[in-house]
Amino acid sequence: MSVDGRMMRALAGEAQAVPPVWLMRQAGRYLPEYRATRARAGSFLDLCYTPELALEVTLQPIRRFGFDAAILFADILLVPQALGATLTFVEGEGPRLSRIETAEDLARLRPVDAIDETLAPVYETVRLLRAALPAGVPLIGFAGAPWTVATYMVAGRGTPDQAPARAMIYRDPATFDALVDRITEATIAYLGAQIDAGAQIVKLFDSWAGSVPGPLFARYVTAPARRIAEALRAAHPGVPLIGFPRGAGGAYEAYAEETGAAAIALDTSVDPAWAARRLQPGRCVQGNLDPLLLITGGDALVTTTRRLIDTLAGGPYIFNLGHGITPEADPRNVELLLRTIRG
């Protein structure tokens, strides 16, 4: 692993008085330049699949704020689309997917070795980014974790409690397990191709991990993540993986140990002092500022930021949010955040 830059040093296990910082969804609707590029693209999917435009929106927060890492602009639902699901984005409502409800629906999906035909523009974006990013600013590739992607594929949309996926586990576990297996294989191939194209770090987003019933967490969250991590380590040794099992609660520790992820991203519910005691001695941790503070700003933002650094910067630590930055965030509060971190 190259140790060039603060981000890579943190992932290699180095504690730094000034931690590296990037923000989940740092390229997005809170930035006026993003909104202008999004309007040029015509649709969200056109933005994802046009390498020159995806390059531009990925670079915008690097130019404006000087973050210590860039994250590829894409979407976790490109993988199900590449597998053959129909995908649209409804303005103001979010994604809509054709549903996987039966074994027959699953059988109509494409094989994993066919996904690159759809995802080739994403890999081209990665290649362009590696050429364009400043030295010391690594590129993070990413994918949605199998459980989270499966919840969208079963329900056809985001749901408050992922009940359709949980019901399918009880009603037809064989089909649900086969779906998770297909997504896992596709995710290994997708992240591997991003690394081949130039991604130096990869991140696995399990945004709905907290909705998995406790007895099933190891089966549907930890085991697929371990399989992905092991496959990537074998094929791409030295490329660190960041795991984000949002809402995992007490299962964070087992997830970290069993996956062997280089870093564990913490959601807003995790006590940083607990993470310092239980997670950080063995690996880097990332997080976990409340995104709401980038709307409200002020003394609360400064005080909470300093408290996080005081608690976690004694070990390998990457400053980030506990979930993605919201469209309502004020760029001036991002600037205040960075001044507070960097002095």
C-alpha positions as CSV (number, residue, x, y, z in Angstrom):
1,M,0.0,0.0,0.0
2,S,1.3,3.4,-0.9
3,V,1.5,5.6,2.2
4,D,1.4,8.9,0.2
5,G,-1.1,11.2,1.8
6,R,-2.8,11.4,5.2
7,M,-5.7,9.2,4.1
8,M,-3.5,6.3,3.2
9,R,-1.4,6.7,6.3
10,A,-4.5,6.5,8.5
11,L,-5.6,3.3,6.7
12,A,-2.2,1.8,7.2
13,G,-2.6,2.3,11.0
14,E,-0.9,5.6,11.6
15,A,-2.3,8.0,14.2
16,Q,-2.1,11.7,13.1
17,A,-2.7,14.8,15.2
18,V,-4.6,16.3,12.2
19,P,-6.7,13.5,10.9
20,P,-7.6,13.2,7.2
21,V,-11.1,14.3,6.3
22,W,-13.6,13.5,3.6
23,L,-17.4,13.5,3.7
24,M,-19.9,10.9,2.5
25,R,-21.9,12.4,-0.4
26,Q,-19.4,15.2,-0.5
27,A,-20.3,15.6,-4.2
28,G,-24.0,16.5,-4.2
29,R,-26.9,18.9,-4.1
30,Y,-25.6,21.1,-1.3
31,L,-23.1,22.5,-3.8
32,P,-24.3,25.0,-6.5
33,E,-21.7,23.8,-9.0
34,Y,-23.1,20.2,-8.6
35,R,-26.7,21.5,-9.3
36,A,-25.4,23.2,-12.4
37,T,-23.7,20.1,-13.7
38,R,-26.7,18.0,-12.8
39,A,-28.9,20.3,-14.9
40,R,-26.5,19.9,-17.8
41,A,-26.7,16.1,-17.6
42,G,-30.5,15.9,-18.0
43,S,-31.0,13.0,-15.6
44,F,-29.3,11.4,-12.6
45,L,-28.4,8.3,-14.5
46,D,-27.0,10.3,-17.4
47,L,-24.8,12.0,-14.9
48,C,-23.6,8.7,-13.5
49,Y,-22.9,7.2,-16.9
50,T,-21.3,10.2,-18.6
51,P,-17.6,9.9,-17.5
52,E,-16.8,13.6,-18.2
53,L,-19.7,14.8,-16.0
54,A,-19.1,12.2,-13.3
55,L,-15.5,13.3,-13.3
56,E,-16.5,16.9,-12.9
57,V,-18.9,16.4,-9.9
58,T,-16.3,14.1,-8.2
59,L,-13.7,16.8,-8.5
60,Q,-15.9,19.8,-7.4
61,P,-15.6,19.2,-3.6
62,I,-11.9,18.6,-4.0
63,R,-11.4,21.9,-5.7
64,R,-13.6,23.8,-3.3
65,F,-12.6,22.3,0.0
66,G,-9.4,20.3,-0.5
67,F,-10.6,17.1,1.1
68,D,-8.0,14.4,1.7
69,A,-9.8,11.8,-0.5
70,A,-12.2,11.8,-3.5
71,I,-15.1,9.3,-3.8
72,L,-16.3,8.1,-7.2
73,F,-19.6,9.7,-8.2
74,A,-22.0,6.8,-8.9
75,D,-24.9,5.0,-7.2
76,I,-25.3,1.7,-5.4
77,L,-28.2,0.7,-7.7
78,L,-26.0,0.6,-10.8
79,V,-25.2,-3.0,-10.0
80,P,-28.8,-4.2,-10.0
81,Q,-29.3,-2.3,-13.2
82,A,-26.2,-4.0,-14.7
83,L,-27.7,-7.4,-13.6
84,G,-30.8,-6.6,-15.6
85,A,-33.2,-4.8,-13.3
86,T,-34.9,-1.8,-14.8
87,L,-33.9,1.4,-12.9
88,T,-35.4,4.9,-13.0
89,F,-35.1,7.9,-10.6
90,V,-38.3,9.8,-9.9
91,E,-37.7,13.4,-9.1
92,G,-38.4,14.1,-5.4
93,E,-39.1,10.5,-4.6
94,G,-36.0,8.5,-5.4
95,P,-35.2,5.2,-7.2
96,R,-37.6,2.7,-8.7
97,L,-36.5,-0.8,-9.6
98,S,-38.2,-3.8,-11.2
99,R,-38.9,-6.2,-8.3
100,I,-37.4,-9.6,-7.5
101,E,-40.3,-11.5,-5.8
102,T,-39.9,-15.1,-7.0
103,A,-37.3,-17.6,-8.2
104,E,-38.5,-16.9,-11.8
105,D,-37.7,-13.2,-11.4
106,L,-34.2,-14.0,-10.1
107,A,-33.7,-16.4,-13.1
108,R,-34.2,-13.5,-15.5
109,L,-31.3,-11.6,-14.2
110,R,-28.1,-11.5,-16.2
111,P,-25.0,-13.5,-15.2
112,V,-22.3,-11.6,-13.3
113,D,-19.9,-11.8,-16.2
114,A,-22.3,-9.6,-18.2
115,I,-22.3,-6.5,-15.9
116,D,-19.2,-4.8,-17.4
117,E,-21.2,-4.0,-20.5
118,T,-23.4,-1.6,-18.5
119,L,-20.7,-0.5,-16.0
120,A,-17.9,0.3,-18.5
121,P,-18.6,4.1,-18.3
122,V,-18.1,3.9,-14.5
123,Y,-14.7,2.3,-15.0
124,E,-13.8,5.1,-17.5
125,T,-14.7,7.7,-14.9
126,V,-12.3,6.0,-12.5
127,R,-9.5,6.1,-15.0
128,L,-10.1,9.8,-15.7
129,L,-10.1,10.6,-12.0
130,R,-6.8,8.9,-11.3
131,A,-5.3,11.1,-14.0
132,A,-6.9,14.3,-12.7
133,L,-6.6,14.0,-8.9
134,P,-3.8,15.8,-7.1
135,A,-0.9,13.7,-5.7
136,G,-1.8,12.5,-2.2
137,V,-5.5,12.6,-2.7
138,P,-6.6,8.9,-3.2
139,L,-9.7,7.8,-5.0
140,I,-12.3,5.7,-3.2
141,G,-14.4,3.3,-5.2
142,F,-17.5,1.9,-3.7
143,A,-20.5,-0.4,-3.9
144,G,-23.6,-1.1,-1.9
145,A,-23.4,-4.1,0.4
146,P,-25.5,-7.2,-0.6
147,W,-28.1,-6.8,2.1
148,T,-28.8,-3.1,1.3
149,V,-28.9,-3.7,-2.5
150,A,-31.2,-6.7,-2.0
151,T,-33.7,-4.6,0.0
152,Y,-34.1,-2.3,-3.0
153,M,-34.3,-5.2,-5.5
154,V,-37.1,-6.9,-3.5
155,A,-39.1,-3.8,-2.7
156,G,-38.5,-2.0,-5.9
157,R,-37.7,1.2,-3.9
158,G,-36.5,2.4,-0.6
159,T,-38.8,1.5,2.4
160,P,-38.9,2.7,6.0
161,D,-38.1,-0.6,7.6
162,Q,-37.1,-3.0,4.7
163,A,-40.1,-5.2,5.5
164,P,-40.4,-6.6,2.0
165,A,-36.9,-8.1,2.2
166,R,-37.4,-9.4,5.7
167,A,-40.7,-11.0,4.7
168,M,-39.0,-12.7,1.7
169,I,-36.4,-14.2,4.1
170,Y,-39.2,-15.9,6.0
171,R,-41.4,-16.7,3.0
172,D,-38.8,-17.9,0.5
173,P,-35.3,-18.0,2.1
174,A,-33.8,-20.0,-0.8
175,T,-34.6,-17.3,-3.4
176,F,-33.5,-14.6,-1.1
177,D,-30.2,-16.3,-0.3
178,A,-29.6,-16.9,-4.1
179,L,-30.3,-13.1,-4.7
180,V,-27.8,-12.1,-2.0
181,D,-25.3,-14.6,-3.5
182,R,-25.7,-13.1,-6.9
183,I,-25.2,-9.5,-5.6
184,T,-22.2,-10.6,-3.6
185,E,-20.5,-12.1,-6.7
186,A,-21.4,-8.9,-8.7
187,T,-20.0,-6.7,-6.0
188,I,-16.7,-8.5,-6.0
189,A,-16.4,-8.2,-9.7
190,Y,-17.5,-4.5,-9.7
191,L,-15.1,-3.4,-7.0
192,G,-12.3,-5.4,-8.5
193,A,-12.9,-3.7,-11.8
194,Q,-12.8,-0.3,-10.1
195,I,-9.5,-1.2,-8.5
196,D,-8.1,-2.3,-11.9
197,A,-9.2,1.1,-13.3
198,G,-7.4,3.0,-10.6
199,A,-9.4,3.1,-7.3
200,Q,-6.9,3.0,-4.4
201,I,-9.4,2.4,-1.6
202,V,-12.9,0.8,-1.7
203,K,-15.8,1.2,0.6
204,L,-18.8,-1.1,1.2
205,F,-22.0,0.8,2.1
206,D,-24.5,-1.3,4.1
207,S,-26.9,1.6,4.7
208,W,-29.7,-0.6,6.0
209,A,-27.7,-3.1,8.1
210,G,-29.5,-2.0,11.2
211,S,-32.8,-3.4,9.9
212,V,-31.6,-7.0,9.8
213,P,-33.1,-9.0,12.7
214,G,-30.3,-9.8,15.2
215,P,-30.1,-13.5,14.7
216,L,-29.7,-13.0,10.9
217,F,-27.1,-10.2,11.0
218,A,-24.1,-12.5,10.7
219,R,-25.8,-14.3,7.8
220,Y,-26.8,-11.3,5.7
221,V,-24.5,-8.5,6.7
222,T,-21.2,-9.9,8.1
223,A,-20.8,-13.1,5.9
224,P,-21.3,-11.3,2.5
225,A,-18.9,-8.5,3.6
226,R,-16.3,-11.0,4.7
227,R,-16.6,-12.9,1.4
228,I,-16.2,-9.6,-0.5
229,A,-13.2,-8.5,1.6
230,E,-11.4,-11.8,1.4
231,A,-11.9,-12.0,-2.4
232,L,-10.6,-8.4,-2.9
233,R,-7.6,-9.0,-0.6
234,A,-6.7,-12.1,-2.5
235,A,-6.9,-10.4,-5.9
236,H,-5.7,-6.9,-4.9
237,P,-3.5,-7.2,-1.8
238,G,-2.8,-3.8,-0.2
239,V,-6.0,-2.1,-1.4
240,P,-7.8,-1.1,1.9
241,L,-11.5,-1.6,2.4
242,I,-13.7,0.6,4.5
243,G,-16.8,-1.2,5.9
244,F,-19.9,0.7,6.9
245,P,-22.6,-1.5,8.5
246,R,-24.8,1.5,9.5
247,G,-27.0,0.8,12.5
248,A,-25.1,-2.4,13.5
249,G,-25.0,-1.4,17.1
250,G,-23.4,-4.1,19.2
251,A,-22.5,-6.1,16.1
252,Y,-20.0,-3.5,15.0
253,E,-17.2,-5.3,16.8
254,A,-17.8,-8.7,15.3
255,Y,-18.2,-7.2,11.9
256,A,-14.8,-5.5,12.2
257,E,-13.1,-8.7,13.4
258,E,-14.7,-11.1,10.9
259,T,-14.3,-8.9,7.8
260,G,-10.8,-7.7,8.5
261,A,-11.7,-4.3,7.0
262,A,-8.9,-1.8,7.2
263,A,-11.3,0.8,8.6
264,I,-14.8,0.8,10.1
265,A,-17.1,3.7,9.4
266,L,-19.3,4.6,12.4
267,D,-22.8,5.9,12.2
268,T,-24.1,8.7,14.5
269,S,-25.4,6.3,17.1
270,V,-21.9,4.9,18.0
271,D,-20.2,6.3,21.1
272,P,-16.8,7.5,20.0
273,A,-15.3,6.6,23.4
274,W,-16.5,3.0,22.9
275,A,-15.1,2.9,19.4
276,A,-11.7,4.1,20.7
277,R,-11.7,1.3,23.3
278,R,-13.2,-1.6,21.3
279,L,-12.5,-0.9,17.6
280,Q,-9.6,1.4,17.2
281,P,-6.9,-0.6,18.8
282,G,-7.0,-3.1,15.9
283,R,-7.8,-0.8,12.9
284,C,-8.7,2.7,11.7
285,V,-12.1,4.1,12.4
286,Q,-14.0,6.7,10.5
287,G,-16.8,9.1,11.5
288,N,-19.1,10.0,13.0
289,L,-20.3,13.7,13.1
290,D,-24.0,14.2,12.9
291,P,-24.8,15.6,9.4
292,L,-27.3,17.9,10.9
293,L,-24.5,20.0,12.3
294,L,-23.5,21.0,8.7
295,I,-27.0,22.6,8.6
296,T,-27.0,24.3,12.0
297,G,-23.3,25.2,12.2
298,G,-22.1,27.4,15.0
299,D,-20.5,26.6,18.3
300,A,-22.1,23.1,18.4
301,L,-20.4,22.2,15.2
302,V,-17.0,23.4,16.5
303,T,-17.4,21.8,19.9
304,T,-18.5,18.4,18.6
305,T,-15.8,18.3,16.0
306,R,-13.1,19.0,18.6
307,R,-14.6,16.4,20.9
308,L,-14.4,13.7,18.2
309,I,-10.8,14.5,17.4
310,D,-9.9,14.5,21.1
311,T,-11.5,11.1,21.5
312,L,-10.3,9.4,18.4
313,A,-7.1,11.0,17.0
314,G,-5.0,9.1,19.5
315,G,-5.2,6.2,17.0
316,P,-5.7,5.8,13.3
317,Y,-8.7,8.0,12.5
318,I,-10.5,9.5,9.4
319,F,-12.8,12.4,10.1
320,N,-16.2,12.0,8.4
321,L,-19.9,12.1,9.1
322,G,-22.1,9.4,10.6
323,H,-24.1,9.4,7.3
324,G,-24.1,11.3,4.1
325,I,-24.1,15.1,3.9
326,T,-27.7,16.4,3.2
327,P,-28.8,18.8,0.4
328,E,-29.7,21.4,3.1
329,A,-26.0,21.6,4.3
330,D,-24.4,25.0,4.1
331,P,-21.0,25.0,2.3
332,R,-19.9,27.7,4.8
333,N,-20.4,25.2,7.6
334,V,-18.2,22.7,5.7
335,E,-15.5,25.4,5.6
336,L,-15.9,26.0,9.3
337,L,-15.6,22.2,9.9
338,L,-12.3,22.1,7.9
339,R,-10.9,25.1,9.8
340,T,-11.7,23.4,13.1
341,I,-10.1,20.2,12.0
342,R,-7.0,21.7,10.4
343,G,-6.5,24.8,12.5
